[in-house]
Amino acid sequence: MKLLILLFPFLIQDPSPQDKVRRIEQAIDWLLESDPDLRSAGRKILLETGAEAIPYLEGRLSNRGLDRVYKVLRILHAKAGPGATKWVEEKDLPGEEELKKELPRVPKRQVDQYIFSKYYQAWTLAKSGNFQRAMNIADALLLLEPRSRYRQKIGDLRRYCDHRLTQETLCEARVVPSKTVAIRGEKLECLLQIRNRREKEIRFEFGTESRGFAIVNQSIRVPALRGDEHEYNQSRQLHFEREIPIAVDAQWEHTFLVDTGAELNLSEDLQIVTVQAWMLPRKIHLGDGGMTKRIIFEPAVIRVVAKKYEPDLADPLAGLRRAIQSGTVNDVFVLAHLLDGEQKETGIGLLIEQLSESKTSAGSAFLTQLLTFLTGENLGPRREKWVKWWKDRNQPKESK
């Protein structure tokens, strides 16, 4: 009965390409399990899939379950016929003259359009959760056109997919601060946290060194209406145990302190501290196999304010209301950045109201720039656009 329940998702006819990939990967996982029923089910699915499963099986050849993978591969290659194992010599390739006759003259603009269309395809796959396929396309584009005008976008997409695959299938690694808003000068406690996302224990090994290590990068930027100003960037090394075993559904944590920058003698009332970290174990043990991979932690963002704003931390929205009525422009700017969740939505509405009533060009310019910071929308300095944007955004809520 248990096996029938597990197999039910695979009995659906005409799976989509994404479902087919997941089906093959799951079948390979079953093939490598110790349960004989699961091994049999995985073998059956792979043989039914046929030649499409070959590249996935070849990609999983390792010490873990090598014999089982090899046996299925041998059967599939035999079924594929002599064409799949045909020996190809140089004389079997087309000649230069033949190729030149068929070689199209493609303008660079068309090459860029093709690259962007494939980038969009990869982006769409990533948005739908098919990170492996999206990363494969990104790798191919970066290999074929390393100087493409879109290489930065493609590289970012590849890194995003790599991070998501690691976080969802291997381990969830994060920097966790004890709080997200601090008073300047505090020594803030943070955690390096790794949660096991596999169904078996994982173990990080740092080799013959006496200790494991992670690199932590702390950057401080000062938001300003004329643009973010980077003021400080520092890396340091944290040390911990040489081996880190993490059981199924368990997590490992290491505590460290973040200095919020009082020693910089910055006069600004608002600073954004981003804490990033990574580590490179010599080997990550995964049951019967292993791998080497850099683990990048999801960063933490901490807003740091001057001591005078401490009374407003409990209720930043109330502080913003007061600042709008009787405070300074700087107070409005700082307190607006402390809003989260529903308070942030309410605060944006307050700023839109102020923009509608503003009687000076300087006041309108300040509010539109602040709204750009808070919303990520770049609607320019015209108040009419912002008022319309806010009405359109809230129209569904008002009509309910």
N, C-alpha and C positions, 0 to 999 in steps of 0.2 A: 504493500500500500504506500509506504514512504517513497519507494522508487517511482510509482505511478504519479504521485504528487509532484515530484521533482521533474518528471518528464513532461508533465502537462503543457508547460509553455512551449515546448519544442514540437508539439503535435499540431500547432496552428499552421494552416496551409499558406503558401506564398508569403514568407516573411520578407520584410523590407531589407535592403542592403545592410542597414545598421543592425537589425535584429539578427541577420545571418552571421555577421561578424561576432556578435555577442554569443550566438549559439555555438560557433566553432570554438571560441576561446573557452566557454564553459565546458564543452565536451573534452577539450584537452585537459582542463583542470580535473575533471572526473577521471580521465584516463590515468592521471598521476596519483589518485587517491588510494588509500589502503583498503577501502571497502570494495570487495569483489563485484558487488552489484553495480556500484557507480562506475567502476572500471569497464564493466561490460557495456553499460549504457553509453558511456563516452565513446568507446570503440565503435559501437553500432552507428551512432550519429555521424562520426567522422567518415566511416566507410560509405554511408549513404550520401554524404555531402560530396564526396568524390574529389576530383583534382583541385577544386577551389580551396580545400583544406591544406594542401601541400605546403604553401609558403608559411602558413601559420604554424604548422608542425615543425618545419625546418627552423623557424625562429625560436622555437622552444627547446631545441636540442641542448641538453645540459646533463650534468651528472645525475640530476634528479629525474628518475623515471626514464632513463635513456633507452632501456630495452623495450619498454612498452611503446614509446613514441616511434622507435625505429621499426618495430614490427608493423605498425599501421602505415608508416611511410612506405615500406617495402611493398605492401599490398596496393596502395594507391598508385605508386609509380608503375607497377605491373599493369594495372587496369588502364592507365593513361596511354599505353601502347608505345611502339617504338619511336613515335615522334617526340615524346617527352624526353627521351634519352639520346636523341640523334646527335652524333658527333658532327660539329660544324667546323669546317676549315676555311681559311681565308678565301679560297677560290669559290666558295659557296656564297660569299658576300657579293652584292652588286658592284659593278665596276665604277670608276670615277666618272667616266663620260656619261654613263647611264644615269648616275645620280645628278650630275650637273644639268642634264636635260629636264629633270623633274624638280630641281631645286627652285622654289619660288623666291622672288625678291620681296621680302617682307619689310615694310617701313618700320622704323623703331617705334612709332606711335602704336602700330598694331601689336608689336611685341609687348609693349607696356599694357595695352588693353587686355591682352591674353593673360599676362601675369596677374593683373588686378582681378580679372574674372575668376581665376583659380584661387586667388587670395580670398575673394568673397565666398567661394565655395567652401574653403577651409574654415572661414569665420562662421558660416552657417552651420557646418558640422559641429564646431566647438560650442555654439550656442545651444545646439540640440543635445549636447552631452557626449558626442562621439569624438572624444579628445584624441584617441590614437590615430584615427583616420585623418583628422585635421592636422595633426603633427606630421604625419607621413607626407601630406601634400606640401606643408611648409618646408620640410626638409628638402623635398625635390626642387621646389622653387629656389631655395637658397643655394642649392648645388648648381642648378642650371643657369641661374641669373644672379650671381653674387653681387653684382653692381646695380641691380634694379633700383629704380627710384622708390620702390615700395619695400626695400629690404628691411628698414627699421620696423615698419608695421608687421611684416611677415615674421621678423625675429621676435617681436613682442608677443605675437599670437602663439608662436612655437613655445616660448617660455611659459605662457599662461597654460597651455595644454599640458606641458610637462609638469607644472606645479599641481594642476588639478588631478592628473593621473596619480602622482605620488600621494597627494593628500587623500584621495578616495580609495586607492587600492593597496597602498603600502602602509603609510603612517601619516597621521595628521599632526603636523608640526606647527606650533604657534609661539609667539612671544605674548605673554599674558600679563598686563600691568595690574597692580592692585587697585588702581583707579585711573580714569582717563582725563581727569582735570586735577592739576596740582598747583600749589603755590610756589613761586620761583624760589629756589634754594633748597627745596625738599630733597631728601634722599628717598627715592621712590622704589619700593620693592616690586620686582618683576620676576616672572617665571619663564624659563625655557620649558616647553611642554611638548611631549611626543606621545601620541595615542596610537596604539596598534590597530590598524584597520583590516588586518588579515584574519583568517580563521585558524592560524597557528602562531605559536610564539615567534617573535623576531628578536634577533640579538645583534647589536652594533658592537663591532670590535675595532679598536684603534691600534692594533698591531703591537709591536714590542715596546712602544713608549709606556712610561709608567702611568700616564694619565690620558683620558680623552680630552678633547678640546672643541670649542666652538668659537667662531669669530663674531663679535657683536659690533655693529656699526651704529653710532648714535649721531644723528644730524639734527641741527636746530635751524629752523627758518623763521623769519619774522614777517608775517603777513602785513602788507601795506597796500594802500589803494593804488600806488604807482607800480605795484608788482611785488612778488615774493622776493625777499632778499636773503640769500643763504649766508649765514654768519659763522657756522661752526660745523665741523665734521671730524669725528674721531673713531678709530677702530681699536678694539682691545680683545684680548684672548681670555676666555673663561676655561677653567680646568675642572674636570670631574672624573668619575671612575673610568677605568680603561675599557671595561665591558659593560654594556647596558642591555640586559635581557628584559623584554616586555611581553608579558603573557597576553593571551587573547582578551580583548575588551579592557585591558589595563593601560595605564599611562605612566610615564616617567617624568619627573620634574626636577629642575635645578633652579635654585633661587639666586638672584643677583640684584645689585642696586644700580639705579640710574640716577645720576646727578642732574638735576633740572637746570643747571647752568648758572648758578649765582656767581660763580667765579669769573664769568665773562664780562661782568660789569656793563651789561646791556641795559639801556634805559627804557626800552620798549616794554609796554604793558602786556603784550601778548606774544608768546612764542609757541611754535609747533615743534614738538620733539618726536621724531620717528626713530624707533628702535628696530633694527633689522638684525638677523643672525643667520649663520649657515655653519654646517659642519661637514667634514669629509671623512667618514669612517674608512678604515682600510678594507673592511668587508662587512656586508650586512647578511647575516645568516638567516636563511628562509627555509627552515626545515631541512630537507635533503640537499638543497642547493644554496647558492649565495650570489651576491652581486656587489659591485662597488658603485656608489652613486652619491653625489653631493646632495645633502638634505637642506633645503632652504625653508626657513621658518616664516610663516605669515607674520608680517611686521605689526607692531603696536604703535598707535598714534596717541600722543599725550599732549593736551593743551595746557600750557603753563602761563599763569597770570600773576600780576603783581599782588602784593599782600593786601592792598586796599580793596581788591575785589573779593576777598575771602567771605564777607557777609552775604554776597550774592550767589555763592556756589550752590546753596540749597535750593534756590529758586531763581535761575537766570532770567526767566521770562518776566518776573516781577521787577528784577533789576533793569531789564531793558525798557519796560514801561516807564519806570522812574527816570531813566536816562533820557528817554525821548522827551519827557516833560520838563526836566530841570537839569539834566546832565550835560556833558560835553559831547562833541562829535566823536572823540576818542572812546568815551564810555560806551556809546551806542555801538561803535565798531567792535570793541572787545566783547561786550556782553552778547551781541548777536552771534558771535562765533562759539559761544558756550552752549547754544541751544541744541537739543537733540529731540528726535521723535516728534510727538504731537506739539511740544513746545516750539520746535523749529517751524512747523507749519503755521502755528499761530503767530509766531514772530515775523515770518515772511509777510503774512497778511497785514500786520501792523506797519511794516515798512512800506508796503504797497499803498496803504492809506496815507502815510506821510508823504509819499511821492505824489499822490493825487492832489494833495493840498499844498505842496511846496510852491513858494512864491519867488524863489531865487534860482538862478541857473546853477550856482554853486551847490545849493542844497540838493537839487535834482541830480547833479553829477555825482555827488557823494552817495546818494541812495541807490542810484542805478549801478554804480560800481560795487557797492556792498551787496546788492542783490545778485550780481554776477558771481561774487565769491561764494555766496551761500547756496545758490541753486545750480551753478554750473551752466546756466543759460547765458548766452552772449547776445542779448537783444539790443545792445547799444544804449545811447543816452536818452532816447525818446520815451517819455513817460507813457504815451499812449500804447506803445507796444507792450510794456510791462503790465499795464492795467488790463489789456485784452488777454494777455497770456494768463494772468491770474484768474480772470473770469472764465476763460475756456477750461482751465485746469479744474476749477471747482464746479463747473456746470453740472456734471453728472451727480455730484453730491447734493446740489440744490434741487435737482429735479426729482430726487427720490423721496 
